[in-house]
């Protein structure tokens, strides 16, 4: 793939540089930058000016599902495959969203969650419930509730109760923080269970740091959780690994959780793992999945030719849901 620099472009960044984690690719003499990328890849990128400020490619109108920055543009090597569930019509029978708001006690501030119940749901009937980190993003951008509605209507899966929990400070709450379990048990479970669902099984679900905290808590508490879904889990992490300013380390902290799980395998879990192949967390996720395979743990692992973003995770949602709820 050849990227032709517009006026003022001094360097190129994107999924292939892990954005700002690796050096930008310089533009030399105004010449195009050519990269070899996987067939079928969805690639997000931006240009940097001479001062290092990112800006969007004026020659490419293709935006992405990027909630963090306004400047990424996307390019596709051939065709990025869509899951068949996304190609189906919208479900005629949809679930119901119930919005919750309360004053936090474990973590300060106003807390919010959306409880999504499947069509025809009976709160008295034992049903799996999944507590989903970064809830608003999974509900609005990922459209996990829509994935469930389509899968159930197609006869491919059973419904579940999806609890989309919105974080406050996600870095503090999700980075191997045991107080997040206190938050779930003391504030979220009591507002959901009994009121909206009679629990048959509990699961945790998340992406990046949300995947990290989901596998961390799910593996350590068999009395509470039996299922975990992690997309691009931030498995470069270690308790207390932060700089003097409190910035957490997701690049050099090592793979503490994998090493822990090798010693105490989570044999109680059914786990779905996936990652993009154009991100700095590909290797840690492959090694985590390899450990699950070596130990014979119940799991699936999938890769997608894209980066650490919502295009990757949106495409991964159908197979994750079908693995957990498929019949």
N, C-alpha and C positions, 0 to 999 in steps of 0.2 A: 504494500500500500504506500502510495506516495502522497505526502502532505506538502502542498505548495504554500509557502509563507506569504501572507498579505503584507502590505506596507506597515512598517514599524515592528515587525516580528523579529525578535532576537533569539528565541529558543522555543522549544516544544515540550510540553508536559502532558501527562495523561495516565491512563491505566498502566501503560508500559514503563513508566517511571515511578509507579505507585504515587503519582502526583508529586507531593513535595518530600517524599521519603528518600528518593534517589536523585542524583543530579539531572537537571534538565538537559535535553538534547539541543546543542547549539545550532543556530542557523548560520551557515558560513557563506558569506558573499551573496546572500539572497537566494541560494540554491535550495531546491526541494529536499525534504528529508524522506528517505525511503526505509520502511521497516518490513520485516518478515513477520507475519502474524498468522494465527491459526485460521484455517478454513472455517467459515461460518461465524467468525468472531464479531461481536459488538464491541467497538472500541470508543471510549470517551477521551476527549483531549481538549487542550486549550493552548493558545499562544502566550508567550511572555514578551513584554516590551523590554527596552534597554534597562529599565529600572527594576525588572523582575515582577512587574504587575501583570496578572493574568487577564486576558481578554478573549472574547469569543471570536471564532473564525467568521469573518463577515461574508465569506463565500459559501457557508454551509448553514442552512436553516434548521437542520435536524437536531432538535433538542432531545434531552433524555429525561428519565425520572429522577433527577438529581435535586433533592430538597436543600442541599447545603450551599451550593454556589450557583450564580446565574450564568457563568461563562462556559461550562462544558458543552461541547457539541459531540455528536456521535457519527461514526462511520461504520459501515458493515462490509466485511470481507465475504462477498457472495450474499448469502441469506442467513440471518439469525433465526434458528428454528423456534417456532412457537409450540407450546404444548397443545394437544388436541382439545383439552378442556377450554382453553382460551378461544378456540375457533368455533365452539358451539354457540348457539344463541343464548341470550340471557335466560336464566331460570325463570319460569313462570311462577313457581312457588318459592317464595323467599323467606328468609328468617326475619326475626324481629330484633331491633337494636334498643337496648335499655341503657340510658346514660346515668352514671353515678358521679356525684361530686361530694367531697367531704374535706374537713380540715385535718391535715396530717398530724400524727403524733410521733411516730418513729422518725420520720423525716418531716421537717417543717414545710409549711406551704399548703396550698390547695391541691388536693389529689383528685384525679379523674380516671374513670374507666368506662368502657363500653362493654356491656354484656350482650353478646349476640347469640340468640337461641334459634335452633333450626325450625323450619316450618312444621307446625303441628306439635311442637314440643310440649311434653307433660312434665312439669317440674317434679312430680312425685315418682317418675320413672327413672331408675338408675341410669345415668348417662355419663360418659367421659367428659371431663372439663379440662380445657387447656388455658393456662395463664400465660399471656403473650406480652413480652417486653416490647418497648417502643410501640405501644398499642395503637396510637393514632396513625402512625406510618403504615403499620400492617393493615389497619382497617381502611384507610383512604387510598394509599398509594399501592400497597400490595394487593388489596381487595381479597383478603383471605376469606371473609364471609361469603363473597361471591363465588370463590373457588368451592367452598363447601356446598352452597346451593346448587351449583352446576353438577358436582359429583353425585350428590344425593338424588337429584332429579334424573340423572342418567342411570341410576341404579348401580353406580360404581362404589358407593361408600355409604356408611351409616353417619347420621348427624352427630354433632357434639356441641357442647356449649363452649363458645370462644370468649374469653375475657381479655379484652384489649386494655392493658394497664399502661398508663402514661407515666413516664419517669419525671422526676424533678431534675436533679443533677445526675444524668445517666452515668457519667464517668465515675462518680463517687459511689453510686448505688450498685452498679453492675460489676465493678472491678473486684471480684472475689470478696464481696462484702456480706458477712453473715447477718448483718442487720437487715438486709433486704428480705431474708426469710422471716424475720420478726415482722416486718412490714406486711408481708403477705398473710402470715398467720393471724396477726392482730387486727389488721385493717381491711384486707381484701377478702379473705375467705369468709369472715362473718357476714359480709354484705352480699355475698353471692350464693353461698351454699345454704340450702334450705329454702331460701327465697326464690332462686331461679333454677336450682338444680339439686337433685339427689345424686350425690357423686358415686359413680362406679369406679372410676380411676382418675387420677390427676396427672396432668402433663405440664411441662414447661416448654416455651417456644421463644426463640429469639434469633436475631442476626447480629453478627460482630460481637460487641460487648454483651449484647443481650443473649447471644448464643453461649458466651463464656459463663455468665451467671446461671443460665439454665442448666448446662451440663454440670457445673460445679455443685449447685444445690440439689439437682436431681440425682446425681451419683452418690451424694453423701447422706441422703435421707430416704431410704427405702420405705420407711413407715408413712411417707407422704406422697412420693412420686414414683410412677412406674413408666413414664414416657418422656422423652426429650426430643425436640427438634432444634437443630442448630444450623444456621446458614452462615457460612464464612466466619465460623467461630474465632474470636480473638484469642487464640490459644497461645500467643506469646504474652505471658502474664505470670506474675509471682506476687504473693502477698507483700504489701509494703513497697513495691517497686514504683517509686515516684521521685521526681526531682525536688529541689528545695522550694519550688513554686507550687508543688502539689500536682504537677502534670504527670499522669500515669504513663508507664512504659509499656508500649505494645510493639516495640521493635527489637529490643535487646534483652528483655527480662528472662528469656529462656522458656521452656515448655513445662512448667511446674505441674500443671494439672494432668498432663499425659503421664508424667513420671509417677504421680500419686496414684492414678488409676491403674497403672501397671502393677502396683503393689496391692491395691484393693479394688479388683475389677468390679464394676457395677453390674453384676449378673441379674439384678432385678429389673434393669431398664430395657425397654425397646427404644432404640435410638435412630434417628435419621440425621445424617450429616451430609452437607454438600458445600461446595465452594466454587468460586470463579477461578479460571486458570490464568487470569491476568491481574493478580493481586499478590501482595506480599505475604498473605496468609495461606497461599496454596500449599506450600510445603508443610506447615504445621498441621493443616487439616488432613493432608494425605497421611502424615505420620500418625495422627490420632486415629484415622480410619484403619490404618495398617495394624495398629495395636488392637483395635476392636476385632479385626479379622483374625489376628494371630491367637487371640484368647478365646475365639469362638463366641463372642458376645452378639446378641441379637441386634442387628443393625442393617441399614443400607447406606451406601455412599455414592454420591453423584457429583460430576463436574460439569461446568458450563463455560463456554468460550467467551467470557466477559469478565468484568472487574468487580471491585468491591462496591457494589451499587445496587439500586433497586431494580434494574433490569434483570440482573442475575437472580436476585431473590424472588422477584415476581414469577419468573419462569420456573423456579425451583418449588414454589408453593404447591402446585398440583400433585407432583410426585410425593412430596412430603406428606400431604394430607391423605393421599391414597394409601401410602404405606401404613399410616397410623390408623385409618378408619375404613380402608377398603375391605369389601366383603366378597 
